[in-house]
Amino acid sequence: MLKESETHGTLSVTRNKDLDALSLPPSGTIHVESSATLPSPRNPFSLANRTGQVDAVLVSRDAIHHLSENDDGMELEDPTSSNSRSLVVVPQHELTADDIRSIHDVNDLTKAEESVQISWVNEVTNDFLPPFHYIPQNLVFQNASVNILLSRIGDEDCCSSCVGNCVSSPTPCACANKNGGEFAYNARGLLKEGFLEGCIAISRNPKRYYAFCKDCPIERSKNDDCLEPCKGHLKRKFIKECWSKCGCGKQCGNRIVQRGITCNLQVFFTPEGKGWGLRTLEELPKGAFVCEFVGEILTIKELHERNMKHAVTGEYTYPVLLDADWGSRFVKDEEALSLDAASFGNAARFINHRCYDSNLVEIPVEIEGPGHHYYHFALFTCRKVAAKEELTWDYGIDFDDHDNPIKPFQCKCGSKFCRNMKRSNRSVRSSPSNARCSL
Ligand SMILES: C[S@@+](CC[C@H](N)C(=O)[O-])C[C@H]1O[C@@H](n2cnc3c(N)ncnc32)[C@H](O)[C@@H]1O
């Protein structure tokens, strides 16, 4: 018998001989935490024994794909649901490894790697979260060269004589000077209006901010007999945060991205057909740091190889190119870096694309050292975002670029500025060479 306690929102199951087999506590009832997960019986509840190990899960019958109609499980009626969908207790040995991992991650897919928990829900289909490894910080895959050397950080690149909080200091320190004379953040830890608007303008119309050089290193590297004119380079606006060689402390107001995720986020299944997405559970002000796009650090050469292999296997990459350095010098594919969040990543791997009027903007952040070869790719709110609103960013895809071999998705962003809708009757072709990512 399954009942919901009216007082504290728990489900209780009365003990019987079948449940004894699940090593239940001697009290005779199982108390399963409900609250947010209760309205969706697709979210499984774990039945733990006295040692805290999970023996079985309480889950909607149709959530476990391989559980055939003849499989008995242990049927339980759910009186909390108006249409009384049936719940079954499924012993752990009948679950696949991916089922088990997803079930364990329902309340916190970060596995306690972040200072906040991030839950997942699916109120649309019976799908579990795709298998991936949560990592809170970028990790080098193999031979990508990320040189974080204290000796490369000169006196002008850090504020070694500062104490406490640099942002509240009346005189700008060396790190503020690296930001163009003032910090990007205000005293509340939000991006200053002018800096944010500048980043949004670059993101929405990058070509307007191109710089053209006379003797273009990229055109010269093509080794053509005829040297073509420069196609233009995007100069990105960087944030420079204080770091370990600085004198200030971890709570310095110029250390936002390096402190990790602090807002209340949730991964959810989107009803519009975009797969999983990320949303905020609390209202976020304009200019707030949401999360960094974290993944494996790869060379572009390795990324190309993965894309070629995946074209055969049907797998995919979730890449972001770290291209800020490319404008000033020619960078070879075996040196240039990208991030791939498909197998190893953080919550940002679930952020979907929205053409033009997305509520997040990406900003490169320099933390561990000067130079724009390796940096952090951080996402900030462009405007106030309401609780439960989906978080989106513009991947920079040009749906009309025919030269890129990677075919982009059919965009379902719903924006009135959708660049894919405009070409709705034409076939989907490829993503652009200047896309920030080809997710
Ligand atoms: C970084 S992932 C985002 C998370 C993804 N939705 C998932 O379920 O794992 C990028 C992929 O999401 C899907 N996607 C993102 N934005 C979309 C959009 N506006 N319309 C349709 N699909 C989208 C595409 O399949 C894309 O390759």
The ligand as a MOL file (V3000), in Angstrom:
LIG
                    3D

  0  0  0     0  0            999 V3000
M  V30 BEGIN CTAB
M  V30 COUNTS 27 29 0 0 0
M  V30 BEGIN ATOM
M  V30 1 C 25.1290 21.1900 -26.0780 0
M  V30 2 S 23.8520 20.1120 -26.5440 0 CHG=1
M  V30 3 C 22.5120 20.7260 -25.6030 0
M  V30 4 C 21.8600 19.6000 -24.8090 0
M  V30 5 C 21.0510 18.6650 -25.6480 0
M  V30 6 N 19.7480 19.2400 -25.9270 0
M  V30 7 C 20.8940 17.3210 -24.9770 0
M  V30 8 O 19.7990 16.7760 -24.9330 0
M  V30 9 O 21.9250 16.7790 -24.5070 0 CHG=-1
M  V30 10 C 23.5550 20.6130 -28.1940 0
M  V30 11 C 22.5350 19.7610 -28.9250 0
M  V30 12 O 21.2260 20.0710 -28.4350 0
M  V30 13 C 20.2970 20.1630 -29.5050 0
M  V30 14 N 19.8510 21.5540 -29.6200 0
M  V30 15 C 20.3960 22.6320 -29.0250 0
M  V30 16 N 19.7330 23.7470 -29.3310 0
M  V30 17 C 18.7360 23.3930 -30.1570 0
M  V30 18 C 17.7370 24.1140 -30.8520 0
M  V30 19 N 17.6040 25.4270 -30.7490 0
M  V30 20 N 16.8810 23.4060 -31.6390 0
M  V30 21 C 16.9950 22.0680 -31.7600 0
M  V30 22 N 17.9370 21.3230 -31.1350 0
M  V30 23 C 18.8050 21.9740 -30.3480 0
M  V30 24 C 21.0540 19.7360 -30.7620 0
M  V30 25 O 20.9010 18.3600 -30.9210 0
M  V30 26 C 22.4870 20.0520 -30.4050 0
M  V30 27 O 23.3940 19.2660 -31.1350 0
M  V30 END ATOM
M  V30 BEGIN BOND
M  V30 1 1 1 2
M  V30 2 1 2 3
M  V30 3 1 2 10
M  V30 4 1 3 4
M  V30 5 1 4 5
M  V30 6 1 5 6
M  V30 7 1 5 7
M  V30 8 2 7 8
M  V30 9 1 7 9
M  V30 10 1 10 11
M  V30 11 1 11 12
M  V30 12 1 11 26
M  V30 13 1 12 13
M  V30 14 1 13 14
M  V30 15 1 13 24
M  V30 16 1 14 15
M  V30 17 1 14 23
M  V30 18 2 15 16
M  V30 19 1 16 17
M  V30 20 1 17 18
M  V30 21 2 17 23
M  V30 22 1 18 19
M  V30 23 2 18 20
M  V30 24 1 20 21
M  V30 25 2 21 22
M  V30 26 1 22 23
M  V30 27 1 24 25
M  V30 28 1 24 26
M  V30 29 1 26 27
M  V30 END BOND
M  V30 END CTAB
M  END
